[in-house]
Amino acid sequence: AGLGASRFVAPGFRLGSRMAATDLSDAAIDLESSRSAARDAILSALDARPGRKALVMDPLFAPTLTSLCTMSELTEHGVDGLYQLEGGTVETECDEIVFVVKPRPCLMAALNETVRGVIADNELDRAEHRERYGDDPRVWDPRIDPEHHDPDVPPPPRVPNMTVCFTPSSTDACEAELRKLRIHDLLIRAECPVDLVPVERDVFRVDCDDAWRDLTLHGDVSSLTQCARALHALQRRCGWATVVKGKGVAAKEIAESMERMRRECFASDPALNPTLFPGDGHVSDGYESSGDEENIERDVRGRRPRRAHPGVEDPPPPASPSIDVLLLIDRDVDPVTPLCTQLTYEGFIDEAIGIVNGAVDVTNDDGVTQKARLNSNDLMFRELRDLNFGRACDALKEKSSSMQREYNDIKGGKVENQTVGEIGGFVKKLGTKQGLELHSNLAKRCLETTRGGDSTTLDDNSGFMRGLEIERMCVEGRELDKIVSHLIDRLRGGENARRTTRLLALCSLTHGGIPAAKLETVRAEMLRAYGSPILDVLANMEQCGWLCRREDKSHAQRAFTTVRKTLSLVVDDVDDADPKDVAYAFSHSGYAPISARLVHHALAGSLRLIDDSLKALPGPHFEYTQGFDDGGKPAVVPVNSRLYERRRERALRLQAEGKPPARGGFGKRPVCVVFFVGGVTRAEISCMRFMSERMRLGVDIVVGATSVCGGFGLVEQVMDDLSRFTPLDRDKSSSNETPSSRKEGSNGADDGDGGDGTVPSSSAFDSFVASFPKWM
């Protein structure tokens, strides 16, 4: 077992089994090869160190590791024990210790403590060896003097070889920190190029959780290089994207880095020649490839394409690129959307309970808390995740009622009058029982948060609804005085700092800033409520553009107010039962995300058609074709979307005729990869799916991002030291708390299921949850 804070993970721990891995077989692009490449990169890094080894993981990398590798695979590659890097030391008999860490300078202190702890333990072991066997090396080393050698005396223990493996690569800041801590020369340094990790069949992420903070607050652009490298590797496997579009400063830098990598790639490997991409960079529109890749595995000189990552085998480039459009969006172009309350099923679970690394904590009737993974392997979650939360609750009620009726029919009827098929069909449906219980429990907990999670306020969700009304006022840009007054009341009522910070940022961004006098009042109230640590938060908000005085009249602060009407960001009369617009994801406010509107315009036409709106938003916008010059060298050429438009028209025609989209060949829907630099919310992902399936775009959309985040996640990135603020208790909505109802000394800790377990009679859905039959 490990000592100190380096927590040991027992070998029997079930680690990322193949059954738990998301099925990518029906993905629009080949994400399975990207997952295989990431897994191979980890295993290659382990194989680089011989013999048995202890694997010490960065806690933030552990979820990625568990999603890519099984315990049996790690064992086969020499891993003898798993630890999490949290300081302390590591007790192991292995000759090798491998640290797999993200390039986070703040983690180097824990690495230093662990390295020195291992060395100190070794010194104690060597002292014990000397005390027991003496210090004459001839006793244990036969090479010195065979006559004095005693085979019963073991050699003194030696310090294990310690390797720090940065994923995906090291940074100058980390190297400098290692030198400062004087452990640079004590470690073997290596890199593990895990750039792109598939999350779902239409979602992937580049492992840069703090990219937004690094870019906006610290000016650290290393994440942009990582994003460019990941997207370059993706295109190496799937074919070069025909058209590249984007909006924002970070998006433009990634596009420039990708083009530089493409030119270096072609220059270093002539096997990748323009003959695979006839014309101006486009492939043939006929999809005439037979699907046999043997004829493209080598060029005429017999050379294989160079691998995107050393030590990681890539498949040969496809005859036809599977990505038609690559669209890059900077999070700073649309800072409002993450601050609004997500009202899709998956999004609201994240708001109310919190989804961490794709899993939620679920407490059963016995009070035992377990983690439940939410992904498309859960068929019920796949059906519910993109629905409006209210409609998802209705669907759960219907499923439960249907199963109850069938159970009563089976129980009350005579077995001899029922066919085997009828009984077998019901028994088969019982397989969904566990999923129904899980999601009913989650929905119940989410509803409880809207009522405060306290038995005295369970029937009152007025505070939550008032918060949504205030949110609607924000996106509509009206009644600033009421919003500020509401914010001050929440500050005086002991509201959590994350919630008030989020509301303050939303108010400032949607109203073009806050008048100086009102802002000073709010600042004073926040200082009184949270003390001096909030001043650093306010300064960071000003630095990233979340907070400003209306009198400043900067271009960025007027962005939302300028495009509110031109991009139709507020939709009236949203029908969440049969939605026609992406605003269903924020149904109470009727807000349609800026990001969704940009994607729709980019895929339904050209960004040039909304040039005035784009100029009002921060950062440059661009669109071009990844083509070749007259000499056959990679070059940026004017955008040419003719083939993309023809494929899109074919797909729309098939859709209008009621025919299913083709899996390949003629009629296959074009594919767009939308990549968010700085993070994407779950509601935005649902909006992308909605546009692809319901808004007649005729395009399959694959979403990529540096992280899948929510409003509270971004708010925490402007808080330099989270330990100085009360933790956010997601199981209790504090939007309706008053000073008298707030418990003295409460630290916001999660108390599991919330409340006293009673269910409000006013809620039909809560009643249905409470009346679940015991046989379920």
VOGU-353915 format. One record per residue (C-alpha): residue in one letter; y negated, z negated, x. Coordinates in steps of 0.001 Angstrom, whole numbers, plus 500000, padded with zeros to 6 digits. Example, Ala and Ser with C-alpha at 12.3 -4.5 7.8 and 13.67 -1.06 7.14 Angstrom:
residu  c2  c3  c1
A  504500  492200  512300
S  501060  492860  513670
// end
This chain:
residu  c2  c3  c1
A  500000  500000  500000
G  496444  500535  501073
L  494129  497685  501949
G  490462  497273  501254
A  488957  499875  498945
S  491143  502822  499947
R  493238  502687  496828
F  496832  503793  497180
V  498245  506181  494591
A  501919  505393  494075
P  504323  508199  494974
G  505742  508090  491461
F  502356  508990  489982
R  502651  512150  487894
L  500326  514531  489644
G  499227  517776  488063
S  502554  519021  486766
R  503016  522705  486126
M  503427  521969  482421
A  499965  520408  482366
A  498337  523425  484019
T  496343  525593  481628
D  498075  528819  480643
L  496102  531735  482122
S  498459  534521  481113
D  496072  535926  478485
A  492891  535615  480575
A  490551  538611  480515
I  490503  538662  484326
D  493068  537590  486897
L  492269  533885  487213
E  495873  533046  488063
S  495519  534611  491516
S  492386  532528  492071
R  494282  529382  491137
S  497126  530384  493449
A  494667  531058  496268
A  493087  527623  495814
R  496502  525942  495820
D  497578  527908  498904
A  494378  526873  500694
I  495197  523190  500139
L  498805  523555  501232
S  497799  525623  504300
A  495366  522884  505334
L  498204  520348  505090
D  500597  522558  507050
A  498048  522772  509853
R  498921  519165  510739
P  502574  518632  511769
G  504998  516028  510447
R  504553  513361  507818
K  501012  512643  506798
A  498963  510354  504571
L  496562  512246  502316
V  493252  510489  501617
M  491192  512203  498908
D  487557  512238  497992
P  487565  510694  494459
L  485554  513669  493212
F  488100  516123  494616
A  491143  514301  493237
P  490927  515964  489778
T  490801  519397  491418
L  493814  518556  493555
T  495792  517259  490581
S  495043  520443  488613
L  496269  522698  491414
C  499227  520955  493087
T  502233  518987  491949
M  503495  515885  493713
S  506680  517697  494690
E  504658  520455  496357
L  502642  517943  498346
T  505816  516151  499377
E  507364  519417  500526
H  504351  519945  502756
G  504673  516578  504460
V  502555  514273  502301
D  504048  510788  502424
G  501379  508889  500492
L  498223  509502  498449
Y  495042  507475  498769
Q  491517  507668  497419
L  488707  507408  499931
E  486644  504392  498930
G  486233  502598  502249
G  488540  499917  503635
T  491547  501023  505648
V  494847  502856  505211
E  498161  501248  506037
T  500644  503960  506872
E  503448  504656  509321
C  502594  508358  509401
D  501387  509930  512619
E  498801  512005  510727
I  496060  511046  508288
V  494320  513919  506512
F  491037  513286  504706
V  490176  515957  502122
V  486522  515522  501158
K  483663  517402  499629
P  480709  517911  501983
R  478810  514884  500688
P  476757  513054  503345
C  476842  509898  501193
L  480637  509802  501566
M  480522  509746  505359
A  479876  505971  505357
A  483160  505361  503499
L  484905  507743  505878
N  483457  505833  508835
E  484658  502506  507397
T  488167  503846  506849
V  488431  505471  510289
R  487271  502320  512030
G  489540  500240  509814
V  492556  502288  510902
I  491543  501925  514573
A  491012  498157  514185
D  494423  497764  512543
N  495991  499682  515397
E  494368  497403  517933
L  495797  494360  516142
D  499238  495965  516083
R  499036  496771  519801
A  497957  493182  520578
E  500955  491889  518619
H  503192  494308  520566
R  501844  493057  523913
E  502329  489440  522876
R  505927  490104  521910
Y  507058  492582  524594
G  504513  492202  527373
D  502296  494904  528786
D  504672  496512  531285
P  505010  500180  530137
R  508243  500587  532106
V  510048  498511  529462
W  509554  501067  526663
D  508912  504300  528583
P  512030  505608  530388
R  510004  508324  532099
I  508299  505773  534353
D  511310  503830  535586
P  514708  504340  533864
E  516139  501203  535484
H  513621  498918  533774
H  513794  500710  530394
D  514972  498596  527446
P  516057  500800  524485
D  515573  497899  522078
V  511849  497708  522816
P  509794  500177  520739
P  506696  501805  522224
P  503353  500326  521175
P  501950  501838  517977
R  499434  504568  518519
V  496394  505535  516487
P  497312  508245  513974
N  495687  511644  514421
M  492899  511779  511855
T  491695  515086  510406
V  488762  515478  508062
C  489136  518612  505978
F  485931  519647  504203
T  486326  521618  500994
P  485213  524310  500744
S  483353  524006  504059
S  481425  521570  506198
T  477645  521331  506259
D  475143  520534  508973
A  474162  517372  507101
C  477727  516044  507160
E  478198  516942  510826
A  474934  515186  511685
E  475999  512098  509729
L  479345  511979  511558
R  477510  512115  514894
K  475111  509423  513761
L  478056  507184  512834
R  479726  508012  516185
I  483022  509155  514682
H  482483  512891  515187
D  484718  512972  518259
L  487335  510715  516681
L  488174  513266  514009
I  489762  516703  514011
R  487555  518820  511747
A  488861  521567  509495
E  487958  523365  506299
C  489846  523947  503051
P  488308  526954  501244
V  488796  525916  497610
D  485853  527735  496063
L  486901  528703  492559
V  488996  526570  490177
P  490065  527964  486771
V  489535  525485  483935
E  490572  527589  480930
R  491629  531166  480307
D  487931  532049  479928
V  486279  529337  482044
F  486192  528638  485765
R  484048  526471  487962
V  482873  526456  491534
D  483280  522905  492808
C  479563  521978  493151
D  479004  519127  490706
D  475615  518188  492167
A  474296  521732  492653
W  471417  521272  490233
R  470181  518077  491903
D  470638  519519  495389
L  468579  522583  494497
T  465793  521033  492434
L  465304  517658  494114
H  466606  517994  497681
G  466041  521674  498435
D  469646  521946  499642
V  470803  525542  499099
S  474303  525153  500547
S  475768  525319  497031
L  474353  528837  496634
T  476357  530036  499613
Q  479460  528472  498130
C  478817  530166  494763
A  478231  533536  496409
R  481412  533180  498456
A  483443  532247  495355
L  482124  535170  493306
H  482686  537508  496254
A  486301  536321  496541
L  486757  536763  492781
Q  485604  540367  493038
R  487881  540952  496019
R  490767  540117  493695
C  489507  541658  490447
G  487444  544583  491741
W  483718  544819  492381
A  481625  544219  489263
T  479991  547460  488218
V  476672  545966  487077
V  474989  542764  488254
K  472238  541128  486200
G  470506  537810  486542
K  467577  535530  485871
G  466193  532765  488069
V  465463  531983  491702
A  468937  530623  492465
A  470560  533575  490670
K  468629  536032  492807
E  469599  534265  496030
I  473271  534328  495033
A  473043  538040  494222
E  471476  538773  497615
S  474149  536736  499407
M  476906  538526  497489
E  475531  541922  498431
R  475279  540868  502077
M  478912  539705  501982
R  479959  542988  500347
R  478325  545012  503125
E  479887  542835  505823
C  483239  543170  504086
F  483136  546978  504070
A  481768  547123  507598
S  484532  544920  509001
D  487343  546606  507076
P  487124  550387  506611
A  490221  550134  504420
L  487828  549155  501643
N  486203  552555  501299
P  484125  554087  498525
T  486921  556473  497533
L  488287  553643  495386
F  484965  553674  493546
P  484031  557319  492811
G  480515  558369  491952
D  477799  555761  492277
G  480073  552771  492354
H  481788  553186  489016
V  485488  553667  488585
S  486965  556308  486342
D  486382  555626  482665
G  489812  556831  481587
Y  491893  553890  482806
E  494347  556433  484162
S  496006  554042  486576
S  499724  553707  486014
G  499502  550014  486780
D  501651  550474  489906
E  499684  548914  492744
E  501926  550098  495568
N  499848  553224  495982
I  496695  551187  496641
E  498181  548414  498725
R  497313  550268  501946
D  494795  552947  502755
V  495622  556292  504366
R  495721  554609  507769
G  498229  552020  506565
R  495825  549086  506730
R  495838  546249  504241
P  492535  544886  502848
R  491213  541891  504734
R  491811  538567  503007
A  488900  536807  501357
H  489933  533535  503037
P  491783  533076  506325
G  495300  531826  505722
V  495190  532684  502020
E  496886  535873  500892
D  494956  538008  498395
P  496499  540635  496159
P  495521  544261  496788
P  492309  545382  495084
P  492921  546843  491621
A  492491  550548  490976
S  489915  549717  488305
P  487596  546680  488445
S  488312  544271  485611
I  484724  542942  485629
D  482164  545275  484083
V  479097  543008  484181
L  478334  539941  486299
L  475475  537945  484776
L  473890  535092  486775
I  471728  532471  485027
D  469834  529669  486734
R  469970  526351  484879
D  466217  525960  485407
V  465679  529030  483218
D  467030  527027  480279
P  466599  523283  480901
V  466247  522517  477176
T  469795  523273  475995
P  471602  520494  477960
L  469132  517947  476560
C  469953  518774  472912
T  472808  517044  471104
Q  475925  519234  471073
L  477456  519446  467600
T  480584  521460  468284
Y  483818  519475  468151
E  484357  519482  471909
G  480662  519066  472641
F  480239  516082  470343
I  483288  514367  471825
D  481547  514705  475179
E  478314  513298  473726
A  479908  510388  471889
I  482890  509426  474059
G  482551  511343  477298
I  484907  513972  478718
V  485545  513349  482412
N  487463  515958  484394
G  488795  517451  481173
A  490196  514162  479830
V  489149  511367  477463
D  490187  507730  477200
V  492176  507064  474026
T  493024  503556  472792
N  496104  503207  470579
D  496801  500576  467916
D  498217  498227  470538
G  494955  498257  472477
V  496418  500269  475357
T  494038  502856  476789
Q  495434  506106  478114
K  493924  509370  479232
A  494443  512434  477056
R  493800  515848  478553
L  491844  518289  476394
N  492583  521926  477086
S  493969  525011  475368
N  497552  523867  475942
D  496858  521583  472981
L  497057  524144  470161
M  495201  521912  467722
F  492371  521338  470178
R  492241  525083  470860
E  491736  525629  467132
L  489102  522900  466686
R  487132  522880  469926
D  484540  525544  469053
L  484033  524570  465394
N  481041  522646  464160
F  482064  518975  464211
G  481842  518616  460430
R  484042  521641  459885
A  486523  520322  462436
C  486778  517079  460441
D  487439  519085  457284
A  490187  520991  459084
L  491790  517733  460213
K  491719  516389  456653
E  493345  519517  455327
K  496087  519456  457951
S  496855  515816  457261
S  496880  516305  453483
S  499109  519359  453786
M  501597  517500  455953
Q  501559  514524  453559
R  502272  516757  450574
E  505171  518444  452346
Y  506547  515067  453370
N  506393  513809  449773
D  508116  516982  448561
I  510910  516565  451094
K  511242  512830  450424
G  511179  513122  446626
G  513428  516196  446326
K  517167  516456  446546
V  518461  517628  449885
E  521017  519925  448225
N  518199  521786  446454
Q  516307  522473  449681
T  517055  525224  452104
V  517634  524624  455775
G  514566  526724  456448
E  512349  524494  454310
I  513550  521322  455989
G  513502  522907  459447
G  509974  524219  458902
F  508704  520758  458080
V  510518  519174  460999
K  508913  521798  463230
K  505499  520848  461896
L  506171  517249  462873
G  505731  518458  466445
T  501987  518623  465707
K  501962  514988  464537
Q  500926  513618  467920
G  498064  516094  468208
L  496912  515252  464688
E  496874  511532  465481
L  495013  512131  468749
H  492255  514234  467246
S  491907  512055  464160
N  491446  509074  466468
L  488844  510975  468491
A  486998  512099  465372
K  486991  508543  464036
R  485514  507211  467259
C  482858  509921  467257
L  481873  509040  463681
E  481692  505365  464598
T  479149  506119  467314
T  476829  507615  464713
R  476881  504241  462945
G  476463  502039  465966
G  480137  501029  466291
D  479345  497615  464812
S  480909  496270  461635
T  477510  495329  460221
T  476135  498842  460542
L  479189  501038  459993
D  477875  502384  456682
D  474471  503215  458145
N  474064  506331  460269
S  470343  506558  459580
G  469487  505876  463201
F  471642  508744  464436
M  470280  511120  461794
R  466749  510050  462671
G  467486  510992  466268
L  468597  514463  465172
E  465426  514829  463078
I  463332  513948  466117
E  465301  516521  468093
R  464504  519167  465505
M  460807  518283  465727
C  461065  518849  469467
V  462639  522306  469334
E  460183  523338  466588
G  457277  522050  468674
R  455693  519905  465975
E  454594  516315  465272
L  454289  515138  468869
D  452724  511867  467732
K  455799  510954  465666
I  458100  511800  468569
V  456158  509648  471020
S  456010  506804  468501
H  459777  507042  467981
L  460339  507021  471753
I  458200  503900  472178
D  460081  502129  469377
R  463384  502885  471112
L  462019  501596  474414
R  460939  498349  472794
G  464315  498130  471047
G  466199  497963  474346
E  467499  501530  474344
N  469563  502736  477298
A  467466  504401  480012
R  469558  507572  479945
R  468837  508180  476266
T  465095  507622  476496
T  464836  509686  479673
R  466653  512527  477934
L  464355  512396  474910
L  461229  512211  477075
A  462308  515291  479045
L  463117  517216  475846
C  459748  516308  474354
S  457826  517419  477435
L  459702  520701  477864
T  459422  521775  474231
H  455755  520841  473731
G  454310  522324  476901
G  453813  518885  478405
I  452560  515571  477018
P  448848  514670  476833
A  447864  512437  479727
A  446887  509450  477567
K  450188  509457  475661
L  452167  509984  478854
E  450559  506978  480496
T  451446  504857  477457
V  455071  505989  477633
R  455141  505386  481390
A  453883  501831  480915
E  456482  501132  478219
M  459280  502484  480409
L  458112  500348  483332
R  458131  497303  481066
A  461599  498154  479721
Y  463404  499110  482944
G  461347  497777  485817
S  460304  499542  489006
P  463481  501689  489407
I  462275  503903  486548
L  459292  505019  488634
D  461595  506957  490961
V  463224  508567  487932
L  459848  509646  486533
A  458867  511064  489916
N  462088  513069  490058
M  461483  514328  486522
E  458077  515576  487561
Q  459525  517240  490649
C  462181  519160  488707
G  459739  520180  485957
W  461118  517937  483223
L  457912  515945  482866
C  454298  517077  483096
R  450875  516525  481632
R  449744  519098  479103
E  446418  519356  480896
D  448144  520836  483972
K  448830  524098  482064
S  451409  525388  484530
H  453380  528563  483852
A  456734  526760  483788
Q  455705  524107  481262
R  454608  526779  478758
A  457889  528697  479017
F  459666  527273  475973
T  456643  527413  473688
T  456094  531055  474676
V  459625  532303  473966
R  460371  530097  470934
K  459496  532890  468487
T  460173  535992  470570
L  463768  534926  471250
S  464277  533357  467787
L  465251  529980  469218
V  464998  528144  465881
V  467162  529378  463003
D  466660  528154  459439
D  469462  527559  456939
V  472370  527438  459378
D  475680  527732  457549
D  478063  525750  459722
A  480995  526562  457374
D  480626  530314  457916
P  478189  530666  460825
K  476480  533929  461645
D  474504  532696  464645
V  475106  530556  467721
A  472701  527980  466275
Y  475744  526479  464485
A  476471  524659  467768
F  473242  522680  467213
S  473357  522912  463430
H  471027  520051  462506
S  468130  521323  464611
G  469013  524985  464120
Y  468460  525554  467820
A  469859  528697  469441
P  470174  528224  473225
I  467932  530305  475472
S  470960  531043  477631
A  472886  532476  474668
R  469963  534671  473667
L  469663  535997  477229
V  473386  536770  477397
H  473272  538561  474048
H  470337  540753  475080
A  471859  541470  478497
L  475184  542612  476999
A  473895  544351  473873
G  471320  546374  475787
S  469154  545762  478816
L  467094  542883  480120
R  464201  545294  480318
L  463968  545266  476519
I  462840  541618  476587
D  460722  541910  479711
D  457796  539946  478258
S  460017  537003  477333
L  461707  537050  480729
K  458346  536952  482495
A  457484  533804  480558
L  460627  532053  481834
P  460744  530724  485411
G  462167  532868  488211
P  462675  536605  488757
H  465010  538787  486716
F  466997  541760  487969
E  469758  544223  487139
Y  471409  546754  489416
T  474644  548588  490141
Q  476850  547705  493096
G  477090  551242  494437
F  477095  553229  497657
D  474556  555310  499532
D  475017  558936  500589
G  476796  557791  503734
G  479408  555850  501770
K  478021  552424  502690
P  477537  549667  500079
A  474077  549709  498576
V  472128  548416  495607
V  471373  551359  493318
P  469465  551549  490025
V  471395  550093  487118
N  473748  552536  485419
S  475512  551105  482360
R  476792  554353  480839
L  480475  553585  481332
Y  480076  549984  480205
E  478342  551157  477034
R  481055  553748  476331
R  483795  551128  476697
R  481861  548739  474509
E  481378  551383  471799
R  485118  552126  471841
A  485926  548435  471435
L  483459  548101  468538
R  484915  551177  466861
L  488433  549745  467080
Q  487140  546439  465736
A  485457  548193  462793
E  488728  549971  462023
G  490523  546642  461929
K  492627  547410  464996
P  493332  544705  467590
P  491686  545169  471001
A  493842  546887  473581
R  495255  544790  476408
G  494631  547616  478859
G  493936  551301  479139
F  491915  553216  476573
G  490075  550895  474189
K  490187  547778  476347
R  487152  545609  475761
P  484747  545419  478703
V  484527  542074  480489
C  481411  540131  481415
V  481441  537137  483735
V  478507  534837  482916
F  477879  532397  485759
F  475598  529371  485313
V  474036  528002  488490
G  473513  524279  487942
G  476073  523675  485210
V  476999  524749  481687
T  477483  522630  478573
R  480545  522743  476356
A  478411  523864  473426
E  477167  526831  475466
I  480761  527804  476254
S  481470  527710  472510
C  478422  529921  471957
M  479761  532457  474452
R  483104  532538  472634
F  481323  532875  469296
M  479280  535844  470509
S  482375  537511  471915
E  484456  537037  468765
R  482012  536927  465837
M  478775  538724  466721
R  480119  542247  467285
L  479314  542389  470958
G  482565  544156  471767
V  482786  542256  475053
D  485149  539624  476437
I  483101  536863  478077
V  484382  534710  480927
V  482177  531715  481750
G  481747  530389  485269
A  479580  527494  486436
T  479022  525019  489220
S  480105  522312  486759
V  480801  521672  483085
C  478203  519077  482200
G  476248  517456  479402
G  472779  516090  478923
F  473634  512619  480180
G  475253  514115  483276
L  472046  515940  484192
V  469927  512897  483414
E  472024  510839  485828
Q  471271  513394  488539
V  467575  512435  488429
M  468552  508777  488841
D  468900  508121  492549
D  470724  504807  492123
L  472749  504470  488915
S  473676  500888  489737
R  470101  499851  488968
F  470432  500890  485320
T  472607  499586  482507
P  475695  501805  482113
L  475745  504112  479127
D  478038  502811  476399
R  479122  505991  474668
D  481228  504163  472087
K  478146  502580  470599
S  475228  504665  469478
S  472085  502697  470218
S  469817  505086  468357
N  469629  502561  465493
E  469669  499323  467485
T  466891  496808  467123
P  466072  493853  469350
S  467768  491530  466857
S  470979  493577  466615
R  471360  494090  470348
K  473639  491464  471897
E  472112  489252  474518
G  473431  490003  477977
S  475195  493201  476919
N  475847  495454  479889
G  476930  498509  477901
A  480550  498282  478980
D  483061  500323  477018
D  485061  498034  474761
G  487707  500570  473845
D  487955  501538  470209
G  484583  500129  469217
G  483660  497868  466291
D  486136  495619  464571
G  488503  498392  463534
T  487215  498518  459944
V  486414  501845  458372
P  483373  502570  456164
S  484398  503329  452594
S  481515  505771  452260
S  483131  508236  454627
A  485898  510339  453124
F  487103  511335  456539
D  487266  507758  457797
S  489255  506844  454707
F  491662  509660  455409
V  492080  508427  458971
A  492724  504867  457788
S  495331  506014  455266
F  497536  507819  457775
P  501159  507238  456673
K  503140  504844  458821
W  505821  507438  459488
M  503271  509389  461505
// end
